[in-house]
Amino acid sequence: EASFIFELKVEQPASVAMEQARVREYSKRYTQMGKEVLIMGISFSSEMREITQWEGELQSAEGKVLRSFRPE
């Protein structure tokens, strides 16, 4: 069983969204429940009206990064 966290930023890099999720420990409440967590940092352009960047990571129930995701 896994939980999903999406952190969205407008006109800021996806890395800023990921950093916020890490610093504020958004995944902690789910990993403490023994769940894997997929965290996605997403950047949205208001001018283009679309997602311009994204990155993510899958964390184990222990909070360790199992896999990182980035577009190729």
Salt bridges, closest charged atoms under 4 A:
GLU1 OE2 - LYS35 NZ 3.21
GLU7 OE2 - LYS9 NZ 3.73
GLU19 OE1 - ARG22 NH1 3.77
GLU25 OE1 - LYS28 NZ 3.81
GLU55 OE2 - ARG70 NH2 3.46
GLU57 OE1 - ARG22 NH2 3.12
